[in-house]
């Protein structure tokens, strides 16, 4: 029996008997005719979600039991994530369902984008646009002679206003002989 070394609630599920041996995982690509790449657009719940394929067609996908339960840890389906889905050949209806075959993580997405395949260039989502806009919001500072001159002028204006404030003296009212300096306050 496996010892519970981690302790606490649900600590045993991380035990040795539930872990698979680390395998050099290659990226699974579409091999057959009915396999389609897609971007997750909407999660519906109950193991179902919508996917947009490279042609822009929306498809309903059903998550198989392989990707639920214990297998969910490594295969989390999130909005904006890339997946590989398979068409159901036996269904002939207006909105056929598709099966989930593979979930790609961020590292695999980056490898697939850099492979140069035009299909991966078409896989875009609003989620990718939000991330790229956050990356492009960086502020860059440029220093030139004009900026330095403006900065020096601002410093001189501040220095002039400080000198004027040092000269302001307040009258307390009770004792006319005592004067209070603003800097003493």
Secondary structure in CASP SS format (residue, H / E / C, confidence):
PFRMAT SS
TARGET T0000
AUTHOR 0000-0000-0000
METHOD secondary structure of the structure
MODEL  1
X C 1.00
X C 1.00
X C 1.00
X C 1.00
X C 1.00
X C 1.00
X C 1.00
X C 1.00
X C 1.00
X C 1.00
X C 1.00
X H 1.00
X H 1.00
X H 1.00
X C 1.00
X H 1.00
X H 1.00
X H 1.00
X C 1.00
X C 1.00
X C 1.00
X C 1.00
X C 1.00
X C 1.00
X C 1.00
X C 1.00
X C 1.00
X C 1.00
X C 1.00
X C 1.00
X C 1.00
X C 1.00
X C 1.00
X C 1.00
X E 1.00
X E 1.00
X E 1.00
X E 1.00
X E 1.00
X E 1.00
X E 1.00
X E 1.00
X E 1.00
X E 1.00
X E 1.00
X C 1.00
X C 1.00
X E 1.00
X E 1.00
X E 1.00
X E 1.00
X E 1.00
X E 1.00
X C 1.00
X C 1.00
X C 1.00
X C 1.00
X E 1.00
X E 1.00
X E 1.00
X E 1.00
X E 1.00
X C 1.00
X C 1.00
X H 1.00
X H 1.00
X H 1.00
X C 1.00
X H 1.00
X H 1.00
X H 1.00
X H 1.00
X C 1.00
X C 1.00
X C 1.00
X C 1.00
X C 1.00
X C 1.00
X C 1.00
X C 1.00
X C 1.00
X E 1.00
X E 1.00
X E 1.00
X E 1.00
X E 1.00
X E 1.00
X C 1.00
X C 1.00
X C 1.00
X C 1.00
X C 1.00
X C 1.00
X C 1.00
X C 1.00
X C 1.00
X E 1.00
X E 1.00
X E 1.00
X E 1.00
X E 1.00
X E 1.00
X E 1.00
X E 1.00
X C 1.00
X H 1.00
X H 1.00
X H 1.00
X H 1.00
X H 1.00
X H 1.00
X H 1.00
X H 1.00
X H 1.00
X C 1.00
X C 1.00
X C 1.00
X H 1.00
X H 1.00
X H 1.00
X H 1.00
X H 1.00
X C 1.00
X C 1.00
X C 1.00
X H 1.00
X H 1.00
X H 1.00
X H 1.00
X H 1.00
X H 1.00
X H 1.00
X H 1.00
X H 1.00
X H 1.00
X C 1.00
X C 1.00
X C 1.00
X C 1.00
X C 1.00
X C 1.00
X C 1.00
X C 1.00
X C 1.00
X H 1.00
X H 1.00
X H 1.00
X H 1.00
X H 1.00
X H 1.00
X H 1.00
X H 1.00
X H 1.00
X H 1.00
X H 1.00
X H 1.00
X H 1.00
X H 1.00
X H 1.00
X H 1.00
X H 1.00
X H 1.00
X H 1.00
X H 1.00
X H 1.00
X H 1.00
X H 1.00
X C 1.00
X E 1.00
X E 1.00
X E 1.00
X C 1.00
X C 1.00
X C 1.00
X C 1.00
X C 1.00
X C 1.00
X C 1.00
X E 1.00
X E 1.00
X E 1.00
X H 1.00
X H 1.00
X H 1.00
X C 1.00
END
